[in-house]
């Protein structure tokens, strides 16, 4: 894993499993609760990444889509 650049190539061993878990996590939530879950998840993953340059790359990539 490169600690200085955002990994954009496929990197999940089981992407469908992650997608299913993400959808399951939102089951039964109201829209505002779902948005709050997403915000908490983003903050947890940003903390895990920890490198501001990588986070800036991720923000720019997400905005560009």
N, CA, C and O of each residue as an XYZ file, in Angstrom:
260
protein
N       0.844     -1.188      0.000
C       0.000      0.000      0.000
C       0.879      1.238      0.000
O       1.857      1.316      0.744
N       0.528      2.201     -0.836
C       1.295      3.437     -0.929
C       0.703      4.457      0.035
O      -0.453      4.854     -0.111
N       1.481      4.879      1.007
C       0.992      5.788      2.037
C       0.911      7.232      1.559
O       0.399      8.090      2.278
N       1.411      7.515      0.348
C       1.473      8.903     -0.097
C       0.546      9.231     -1.259
O       0.418     10.395     -1.637
N      -0.098      8.223     -1.825
C      -1.000      8.455     -2.953
C      -2.258      7.618     -2.804
O      -2.247      6.529     -2.230
N      -3.324      8.153     -3.332
C      -4.609      7.468     -3.293
C      -4.583      6.252     -4.215
O      -4.169      6.354     -5.370
N      -5.020      5.117     -3.711
C      -5.132      3.898     -4.514
C      -6.499      3.946     -5.201
O      -7.533      3.926     -4.534
N      -6.499      4.009     -6.532
C      -7.767      4.038     -7.265
C      -7.998      2.764     -8.071
O      -9.095      2.552     -8.587
N      -6.988      1.922     -8.186
C      -7.168      0.629     -8.846
C      -7.973     -0.279     -7.915
O      -7.909     -0.118     -6.697
N      -8.730     -1.230     -8.468
C      -9.483     -2.151     -7.606
C      -8.582     -2.751     -6.528
O      -7.499     -3.259     -6.817
N      -9.051     -2.682     -5.279
C      -8.216     -3.081     -4.151
C      -8.994     -3.876     -3.103
O      -8.440     -4.235     -2.064
N     -10.254     -4.151     -3.362
C     -11.063     -4.936     -2.431
C     -11.086     -6.390     -2.885
O     -11.352     -6.679     -4.052
N     -10.809     -7.294     -1.969
C     -10.833     -8.724     -2.299
C     -12.242     -9.173     -2.672
O     -12.414    -10.037     -3.532
N     -13.247     -8.591     -2.030
C     -14.638     -8.980     -2.276
C     -15.507     -7.712     -2.319
O     -16.224     -7.429     -1.360
N     -15.450     -6.953     -3.413
C     -16.194     -5.693     -3.468
C     -17.700     -5.868     -3.321
O     -18.364     -5.022     -2.723
N     -18.245     -6.950     -3.858
C     -19.683     -7.180     -3.720
C     -20.077     -7.407     -2.266
O     -21.149     -6.986     -1.832
N     -19.207     -8.072     -1.520
C     -19.469     -8.289     -0.092
C     -19.481     -6.967      0.660
O     -20.327     -6.744      1.526
N     -18.528     -6.081      0.321
C     -18.512     -4.770      0.975
C     -19.772     -3.986      0.622
O     -20.396     -3.385      1.497
N     -20.149     -3.991     -0.657
C     -21.345     -3.259     -1.078
C     -22.574     -3.774     -0.334
O     -23.400     -2.987      0.128
N     -22.694     -5.081     -0.222
C     -23.822     -5.673      0.505
C     -23.819     -5.241      1.974
O     -24.868     -4.917      2.530
N     -22.641     -5.238      2.596
C     -22.545     -4.819      4.001
C     -22.915     -3.345      4.152
O     -23.561     -2.960      5.126
N     -22.505     -2.528      3.192
C     -22.840     -1.096      3.232
C     -24.344     -0.891      3.105
O     -24.935     -0.122      3.864
N     -24.955     -1.569      2.160
C     -26.409     -1.462      1.991
C     -27.122     -1.971      3.239
O     -28.077     -1.349      3.703
N     -26.669     -3.089      3.784
C     -27.273     -3.638      5.004
C     -27.183     -2.653      6.169
O     -28.111     -2.546      6.971
N     -26.063     -1.935      6.258
C     -25.878     -0.975      7.353
C     -26.905      0.159      7.281
O     -27.218      0.779      8.297
N     -27.423      0.426      6.089
C     -28.396      1.508      5.902
C     -29.845      1.049      6.037
O     -30.758      1.874      6.077
N     -30.057     -0.258      6.107
C     -31.422     -0.783      6.192
C     -32.147     -0.226      7.410
O     -31.621     -0.235      8.523
N     -33.364      0.258      7.177
C     -34.210      0.723      8.264
C     -33.896      2.127      8.762
O     -34.543      2.609      9.692
N     -32.913      2.791      8.160
C     -32.563      4.139      8.606
C     -33.355      5.176      7.824
O     -33.615      5.007      6.632
N     -33.731      6.239      8.499
C     -34.324      7.394      7.823
C     -33.217      8.089      7.034
O     -32.035      7.839      7.269
N     -33.592      8.948      6.112
C     -32.610      9.632      5.262
C     -31.559     10.365      6.085
O     -30.369     10.267      5.785
N     -31.974     11.097      7.116
C     -30.999     11.840      7.923
C     -30.075     10.887      8.692
O     -28.895     11.185      8.872
N     -30.600      9.756      9.140
C     -29.775      8.760      9.822
C     -28.770      8.121      8.854
O     -27.627      7.844      9.217
N     -29.221      7.895      7.625
C     -28.350      7.334      6.603
C     -27.212      8.304      6.270
O     -26.060      7.896      6.130
N     -27.546      9.580      6.148
C     -26.511     10.592      5.899
C     -25.521     10.654      7.061
O     -24.318     10.795      6.845
N     -26.016     10.550      8.270
C     -25.148     10.580      9.453
C     -24.234      9.354      9.486
O     -23.061      9.465      9.842
N     -24.765      8.186      9.115
C     -23.939      6.981      9.045
C     -22.812      7.176      8.032
O     -21.656      6.858      8.310
N     -23.160      7.706      6.843
C     -22.138      7.963      5.831
C     -21.070      8.924      6.336
O     -19.881      8.713      6.099
N     -21.487      9.970      7.025
C     -20.522     10.945      7.553
C     -19.593     10.291      8.574
O     -18.385     10.524      8.553
N     -20.152      9.475      9.465
C     -19.322      8.789     10.457
C     -18.355      7.824      9.780
O     -17.192      7.726     10.171
N     -18.838      7.114      8.766
C     -17.985      6.181      8.046
C     -16.835      6.914      7.354
O     -15.692      6.460      7.400
N     -17.133      8.033      6.720
C     -16.085      8.830      6.069
C     -15.039      9.267      7.094
O     -13.840      9.172      6.834
N     -15.483      9.740      8.242
C     -14.536     10.193      9.272
C     -13.712      9.040      9.831
O     -12.519      9.207     10.084
N     -14.321      7.879     10.027
C     -13.570      6.716     10.509
C     -12.514      6.285      9.493
O     -11.372      6.009      9.861
N     -12.895      6.228      8.216
C     -11.944      5.819      7.185
C     -10.861      6.865      6.972
O      -9.706      6.517      6.724
N     -11.221      8.156      7.067
C     -10.216      9.217      6.961
C      -9.211      9.106      8.096
O      -8.011      9.285      7.886
N      -9.689      8.815      9.286
C      -8.789      8.633     10.417
C      -7.869      7.442     10.188
O      -6.686      7.490     10.524
N      -8.411      6.382      9.622
C      -7.609      5.188      9.331
C      -6.519      5.511      8.302
O      -5.379      5.071      8.455
N      -6.854      6.266      7.269
C      -5.875      6.662      6.251
C      -4.827      7.569      6.869
O      -3.627      7.336      6.728
N      -5.287      8.596      7.549
C      -4.401      9.451      8.327
C      -3.512     10.429      7.585
O      -3.039     11.386      8.197
N      -3.263     10.241      6.313
C      -2.339     11.098      5.560
C      -3.131     12.165      4.805
O      -3.914     11.846      3.910
N      -2.927     13.419      5.166
C      -3.671     14.510      4.560
C      -3.499     14.579      3.043
O      -4.478     14.865      2.354
N      -2.322     14.337      2.490
C      -2.218     14.363      1.021
C      -3.124     13.328      0.344
O      -3.719     13.609     -0.696
N      -3.223     12.153      0.926
C      -4.088     11.107      0.374
C      -5.551     11.524      0.504
O      -6.341     11.317     -0.418
N      -5.906     12.100      1.625
C      -7.282     12.559      1.836
C      -7.641     13.664      0.854
O      -8.759     13.690      0.339
N      -6.714     14.573      0.585
C      -6.965     15.632     -0.407
C      -7.169     15.029     -1.798
O      -8.045     15.468     -2.543
N      -6.365     14.030     -2.145
C      -6.555     13.345     -3.427
C      -7.941     12.701     -3.503
O      -8.613     12.778     -4.532
N      -8.355     12.076     -2.425
C      -9.651     11.422     -2.386
C     -10.781     12.444     -2.531
O     -11.742     12.209     -3.262
N     -10.666     13.551     -1.848
C     -11.684     14.610     -1.962
C     -11.780     15.137     -3.379
O     -12.875     15.310     -3.914
N     -10.628     15.391     -3.988
C     -10.622     15.896     -5.367
C     -11.198     14.861     -6.322
O     -11.963     15.214     -7.220
N     -10.847     13.594     -6.148
C     -11.364     12.539     -7.025
C     -12.867     12.384     -6.875
O     -13.575     12.201     -7.865
N     -13.356     12.453     -5.653
C     -14.789     12.309     -5.415
C     -15.576     13.478     -6.003
O     -16.685     13.295     -6.505
N     -15.012     14.657     -5.942
C     -15.672     15.832     -6.524
C     -15.677     15.806     -8.035
O     -16.605     16.316     -8.663
N     -14.647     15.216     -8.630
C     -14.500     15.220    -10.088
C     -15.483     14.285    -10.783
O     -15.712     14.414    -11.985
N     -16.060     13.358    -10.050
C     -16.962     12.367    -10.662
C     -18.325     12.971    -10.894
O     -19.221     12.295    -11.400
